[in-house]
């Protein structure tokens, strides 16, 4: 499945900064096949790329950076259905606790605490679930490369039993622009594909792909000529942080996990004021001249996503690596260094390395569809 409906990839703009405000982004309640199954209902916000079985959903940012990124707001006890991708998928718990399941029937599990993240390798069948008892919570996904999906056993049939019209592959009918898909078009379901397509993975193997916020280790996923690095930065009251990124990076994304973040240029020019769950896209070239400042009395923690993925298409399983993990399981490489001075400073100030987010109690509901896009140019 190729990138139909996605803005064409192009060189990063060197002067444009875009802010996607969480409160104004459209939320889709029927954006993907499994959301028609009651246990999988959720709201999805699309930042980059496209939603795998709804290619016409508008992305918030104007440029495609080579990966797909979403927020998903999920009620307690609900999640998504088992599926696989031909490339790595990264999950970050934005708030609340999340169970990540994997295996042929989801028999292996691990739980992410707030701000923890995991990189699920290509062709490993997996799903997520909000395991909080009372609160709806958010999980962030980054899918490297093309938005392509193969659903687990019985998922397509279960969705059809709930009235959805879709192809055998699970692509929704009536959501595509242009010509109508035929119901029998598309790739086969997993029952018709070789067993070798499903990559088994043990608990110890998957544990090497988990990054705990309390440990402060960043995460990197690499393919030939492409990569995405994900790390945390914590700012105390009044602290200012110069944004330094990899010399190979083309795009930088900042996601506010807690607090409020003020972005200025070196000369003092205001770039953006952001709050919790807002995100900022900027070219790596311009990011070097931007300062991030926390001017409030409350802590501010941000997620930094550096990438060079604009030129990639789909990659085969063997070409995607969670960097630093050797065949023997040992870790190495720059991407696994602890989050540098800003992180160590928390301990020096007597702060806690593991903060929890207080989630507001509310119920998921259907939001009115908004105009395409949700980002503003600065």
C-alpha positions as CSV (number, residue, x, y, z in Angstrom):
1,X,0.0,0.0,0.0
2,X,1.7,3.2,-1.1
3,X,1.4,6.7,0.1
4,X,-1.8,7.7,-1.7
5,X,-3.3,10.9,-0.3
6,X,-0.1,11.9,1.5
7,X,1.6,15.2,0.7
8,X,4.6,14.7,-1.6
9,X,7.9,14.4,0.2
10,X,10.2,17.4,-0.4
11,X,13.3,18.9,1.1
12,X,12.7,20.4,4.5
13,X,11.8,24.0,4.6
14,X,14.6,26.0,6.3
15,X,12.6,28.9,7.6
16,X,9.1,27.5,8.5
17,X,8.2,26.5,12.0
18,X,4.8,24.9,12.4
19,X,2.8,24.3,15.6
20,X,0.1,21.7,15.9
21,X,-2.1,22.7,18.8
22,X,-3.7,19.7,20.5
23,X,-6.9,21.4,21.3
24,X,-7.6,22.5,17.6
25,X,-6.5,19.3,15.8
26,X,-9.2,17.2,14.2
27,X,-10.0,13.9,16.0
28,X,-11.3,11.0,13.9
29,X,-13.5,8.3,15.6
30,X,-13.8,6.0,12.5
31,X,-10.4,6.5,10.9
32,X,-9.2,2.9,10.7
33,X,-10.8,-0.6,10.3
34,X,-10.6,-1.8,13.9
35,X,-12.3,1.3,15.4
36,X,-15.6,-0.2,14.2
37,X,-15.0,-3.0,16.7
38,X,-16.4,-1.9,20.1
39,X,-13.3,-2.9,22.1
40,X,-11.1,-0.9,19.7
41,X,-12.9,2.4,19.6
42,X,-10.7,5.4,20.0
43,X,-10.1,8.9,18.7
44,X,-7.1,9.5,16.4
45,X,-5.2,12.7,15.6
46,X,-2.9,12.6,12.5
47,X,0.2,14.7,12.7
48,X,2.3,13.3,9.8
49,X,1.7,10.8,6.9
50,X,-1.6,9.0,6.6
51,X,-3.8,6.6,8.6
52,X,-3.1,3.1,7.3
53,X,-6.6,2.2,6.2
54,X,-8.0,5.7,5.7
55,X,-5.5,7.5,3.4
56,X,-7.6,10.6,2.9
57,X,-7.6,11.7,6.6
58,X,-5.8,15.1,6.6
59,X,-2.5,15.5,8.4
60,X,-1.9,18.4,10.7
61,X,1.5,19.5,9.4
62,X,1.9,20.7,5.8
63,X,5.0,18.6,5.0
64,X,5.5,14.9,5.0
65,X,8.7,14.0,6.9
66,X,8.8,10.3,5.9
67,X,7.0,8.7,8.9
68,X,3.5,8.5,10.1
69,X,2.7,9.9,13.5
70,X,-0.6,9.9,15.5
71,X,-2.0,10.5,18.9
72,X,-4.7,8.0,20.0
73,X,-7.2,8.8,22.8
74,X,-8.5,5.5,24.3
75,X,-11.0,4.7,27.0
76,X,-10.0,2.4,29.8
77,X,-9.7,-1.3,28.8
78,X,-9.8,-0.5,25.1
79,X,-7.0,-0.5,22.5
80,X,-6.3,-1.5,18.9
81,X,-6.4,-4.9,17.3
82,X,-3.5,-7.2,16.5
83,X,-1.7,-6.3,13.4
84,X,1.8,-6.2,11.7
85,X,3.7,-3.6,9.7
86,X,6.6,-4.1,7.3
87,X,8.6,-1.5,9.3
88,X,9.2,-0.5,12.9
89,X,6.4,1.1,14.9
90,X,7.3,3.2,18.0
91,X,4.8,3.7,20.8
92,X,5.2,6.4,23.5
93,X,2.8,6.5,26.5
94,X,1.8,10.2,26.7
95,X,-0.2,9.6,29.8
96,X,-1.5,6.6,31.8
97,X,-0.4,3.0,31.6
98,X,-0.4,1.0,28.4
99,X,-0.2,-2.7,27.8
100,X,1.7,-3.6,24.6
101,X,1.0,-7.2,23.5
102,X,2.7,-9.2,20.8
103,X,2.9,-12.7,19.4
104,X,0.6,-14.8,17.2
105,X,-2.3,-14.2,19.6
106,X,-0.9,-11.4,21.7
107,X,0.4,-13.8,24.3
108,X,3.4,-11.7,25.3
109,X,2.9,-8.4,27.1
110,X,4.7,-5.5,28.7
111,X,3.4,-2.4,30.4
112,X,4.5,1.1,29.6
113,X,4.3,3.7,32.3
114,X,3.8,7.4,31.4
115,X,6.4,8.6,28.9
116,X,8.0,5.1,28.4
117,X,8.4,4.0,24.8
118,X,8.9,0.8,22.8
119,X,10.0,0.1,19.2
120,X,8.1,-3.0,17.9
121,X,10.2,-4.5,15.1
122,X,8.8,-5.1,11.6
123,X,6.5,-8.1,11.1
124,X,6.0,-8.7,14.8
125,X,2.2,-8.9,15.4
126,X,1.2,-6.5,18.2
127,X,-1.5,-4.3,19.7
128,X,-1.9,-1.8,22.6
129,X,-4.5,-1.3,25.4
130,X,-5.1,1.4,27.9
131,X,-4.9,-0.5,31.2
132,X,-6.0,2.4,33.5
133,X,-9.2,1.7,35.3
134,X,-10.9,5.1,35.2
135,X,-9.2,7.5,32.7
136,X,-9.0,7.8,29.0
137,X,-5.4,8.3,28.0
138,X,-3.2,9.1,25.0
139,X,-0.6,7.0,23.2
140,X,1.6,8.3,20.5
141,X,2.6,6.2,17.5
142,X,5.4,6.7,15.0
143,X,5.3,4.3,12.0
144,X,8.5,4.4,10.0
145,X,8.2,4.5,6.2
146,X,5.0,3.7,4.3
147,X,1.7,3.3,6.1
148,X,1.0,-0.4,5.3
149,X,-0.7,-2.9,7.6
150,X,-1.8,-6.5,7.8
151,X,-4.5,-7.3,10.3
152,X,-4.3,-10.3,12.6
153,X,-6.5,-13.4,12.3
154,X,-10.3,-12.6,12.3
155,X,-9.9,-8.8,12.6
156,X,-11.3,-8.0,9.2
157,X,-14.2,-10.5,9.7
158,X,-15.0,-9.1,13.1
159,X,-15.1,-5.5,11.7
160,X,-17.4,-6.6,8.9
161,X,-19.7,-8.2,11.5
162,X,-20.1,-4.7,13.0
163,X,-21.2,-3.3,9.6
164,X,-18.0,-1.9,8.1
165,X,-17.4,-2.0,4.4
166,X,-13.8,-2.8,3.5
167,X,-11.5,-4.7,1.2
168,X,-10.1,-8.1,2.2
169,X,-7.0,-6.2,3.3
170,X,-9.1,-4.0,5.6
171,X,-9.0,-0.8,3.6
172,X,-12.2,1.1,4.4
173,X,-14.6,1.6,1.5
174,X,-16.1,5.1,1.1
175,X,-13.0,6.9,2.5
176,X,-10.9,7.0,-0.6
177,X,-11.0,9.9,-3.0
178,X,-11.3,9.1,-6.7
179,X,-12.2,5.7,-7.8
180,X,-14.1,3.3,-5.5
181,X,-12.1,0.2,-4.4
182,X,-13.6,-3.1,-5.2
183,X,-14.3,-5.2,-2.1
184,X,-12.1,-8.1,-3.2
185,X,-9.2,-5.8,-4.2
186,X,-5.9,-5.5,-2.3
187,X,-3.5,-7.9,-0.7
188,X,-4.5,-11.1,1.0
189,X,-5.2,-11.3,4.7
190,X,-2.7,-12.9,7.0
191,X,-4.4,-16.3,6.8
192,X,-3.4,-16.4,3.1
193,X,0.2,-15.3,3.7
194,X,3.2,-17.5,4.6
195,X,3.8,-18.2,8.3
196,X,7.3,-16.8,8.0
197,X,5.7,-13.3,7.7
198,X,5.0,-13.3,11.4
199,X,8.2,-12.7,13.3
200,X,8.3,-14.4,16.7
201,X,9.9,-12.5,19.5
202,X,10.5,-13.6,23.1
203,X,10.0,-11.4,26.2
204,X,13.8,-10.9,26.7
205,X,14.2,-9.9,23.1
206,X,11.4,-7.3,23.2
207,X,12.7,-5.9,26.5
208,X,15.7,-4.6,24.7
209,X,13.4,-2.5,22.6
210,X,11.8,-0.8,25.6
211,X,13.0,2.6,26.9
212,X,11.9,3.6,30.4
213,X,11.6,7.3,31.2
214,X,13.2,6.7,34.6
215,X,16.4,5.4,32.9
216,X,16.8,8.3,30.5
217,X,17.9,6.2,27.5
218,X,17.0,7.5,24.0
219,X,15.8,5.3,21.2
220,X,17.0,5.1,17.6
221,X,15.6,3.3,14.6
222,X,17.7,3.1,11.5
223,X,17.5,2.0,7.9
224,X,20.0,2.6,5.1
225,X,20.4,6.4,4.9
226,X,17.5,7.0,7.2
227,X,16.9,7.2,11.0
228,X,14.6,8.5,13.7
229,X,15.9,9.3,17.2
230,X,13.5,9.8,20.1
231,X,14.6,11.3,23.5
232,X,13.4,13.3,26.4
233,X,14.4,16.7,27.7
234,X,13.5,18.1,31.1
235,X,13.5,21.8,32.0
236,X,13.3,23.2,35.5
237,X,11.6,26.6,36.2
238,X,13.5,29.3,34.3
239,X,15.7,26.9,32.5
240,X,16.6,27.5,28.9
241,X,17.9,24.7,26.6
242,X,19.6,25.2,23.3
243,X,18.3,22.6,20.8
244,X,21.2,20.5,19.6
245,X,20.4,17.7,17.1
246,X,22.3,15.1,15.1
247,X,24.3,16.5,12.2
248,X,22.5,14.0,10.0
249,X,19.0,15.1,11.1
250,X,16.7,16.9,8.6
251,X,13.6,17.4,10.7
252,X,13.1,18.0,14.4
253,X,9.8,17.6,16.2
254,X,9.2,18.8,19.8
255,X,6.2,17.3,21.8
256,X,5.3,18.9,25.1
257,X,4.7,16.1,27.6
258,X,4.0,18.4,30.6
259,X,4.1,22.1,31.4
260,X,4.5,24.9,28.9
261,X,7.3,25.6,26.5
262,X,8.4,29.0,25.1
263,X,10.5,28.9,21.9
264,X,12.6,31.9,20.8
265,X,15.4,32.5,18.4
266,X,18.8,33.4,19.6
267,X,18.1,37.2,19.2
268,X,15.0,37.0,21.4
269,X,12.4,36.7,18.6
270,X,9.4,34.8,19.8
271,X,8.8,31.6,17.8
272,X,6.0,29.8,19.7
273,X,4.2,29.3,23.0
274,X,3.1,25.7,23.5
275,X,1.4,23.7,26.2
276,X,0.8,20.0,27.0
277,X,0.5,17.7,24.0
278,X,1.2,20.5,21.5
279,X,3.9,19.7,19.0
280,X,6.3,21.8,16.9
281,X,8.0,20.9,13.6
282,X,11.1,22.7,12.5
283,X,13.9,22.0,10.1
284,X,17.1,20.7,11.8
285,X,19.0,23.6,10.2
286,X,16.8,26.2,11.9
287,X,16.4,24.2,15.2
288,X,20.1,24.9,15.9
289,X,19.2,28.6,16.4
290,X,16.1,28.1,18.6
291,X,16.0,28.2,22.4
292,X,13.5,26.3,24.5
293,X,12.6,27.9,27.8
294,X,10.4,27.0,30.7
295,X,9.1,30.2,32.3
296,X,6.5,28.7,34.6
297,X,6.9,27.4,38.1
298,X,5.9,23.9,37.1
299,X,8.3,21.4,35.4
300,X,8.4,21.1,31.7
301,X,9.3,17.9,29.9
302,X,9.5,17.5,26.1
303,X,9.9,14.7,23.7
304,X,12.5,15.4,20.9
305,X,12.2,13.5,17.7
306,X,15.1,13.9,15.2
307,X,14.8,12.3,11.8
308,X,16.1,11.9,8.3
309,X,13.4,9.9,6.7
310,X,12.1,12.1,3.8
311,X,13.6,10.0,1.0
312,X,12.5,6.6,2.2
313,X,9.7,4.4,0.9
314,X,8.8,1.0,2.4
315,X,11.7,-1.1,3.8
316,X,11.9,-4.8,4.2
317,X,12.1,-6.3,7.6
318,X,15.8,-7.0,7.5
319,X,16.7,-3.4,6.6
320,X,15.1,-1.9,9.7
321,X,17.3,-1.9,12.9
322,X,16.6,-0.7,16.4
323,X,20.1,0.8,16.6
324,X,22.6,-0.4,19.1
325,X,21.1,-3.8,19.6
326,X,23.4,-6.5,18.2
327,X,22.4,-10.0,17.4
328,X,23.7,-11.0,20.8
329,X,21.6,-8.4,22.5
330,X,24.3,-6.0,23.6
331,X,23.7,-2.3,23.3
332,X,26.1,0.3,21.9
333,X,26.2,3.4,19.8
334,X,25.4,7.1,20.4
335,X,21.7,6.6,20.5
336,X,21.8,4.7,23.7
337,X,23.8,7.2,25.7
338,X,21.8,8.6,28.7
339,X,20.0,11.8,28.1
340,X,22.8,14.2,28.7
341,X,23.3,17.3,30.9
342,X,19.7,18.3,31.2
343,X,18.7,14.9,32.4
344,X,21.5,14.6,35.0
345,X,20.6,18.0,36.3
346,X,17.3,16.7,37.5
347,X,19.0,14.4,40.0
348,X,21.5,17.1,41.0
349,X,18.5,19.4,41.9
350,X,17.0,16.6,44.0
351,X,14.2,16.1,41.5
352,X,12.5,12.8,40.7
353,X,13.5,11.1,37.5
354,X,10.1,9.6,37.2
355,X,7.1,11.9,37.3
356,X,3.6,10.8,36.8
357,X,0.9,12.7,34.8
358,X,-2.4,13.3,36.5
359,X,-5.0,12.3,33.9
360,X,-8.3,14.0,33.9
361,X,-11.3,11.7,34.0
362,X,-13.5,11.9,31.0
363,X,-15.2,9.8,28.4
364,X,-14.3,9.4,24.8
365,X,-16.9,10.8,22.5
366,X,-17.3,11.5,18.8
367,X,-15.9,14.9,17.9
368,X,-17.2,16.9,14.9
369,X,-14.8,16.6,11.9
370,X,-12.7,19.8,11.4
371,X,-11.1,21.3,8.4
372,X,-8.0,19.6,6.9
373,X,-4.9,20.3,8.9
374,X,-4.5,21.7,12.4
375,X,-1.0,23.4,12.3
376,X,-0.3,27.0,12.0
377,X,2.7,28.5,10.3
378,X,5.0,30.9,12.2
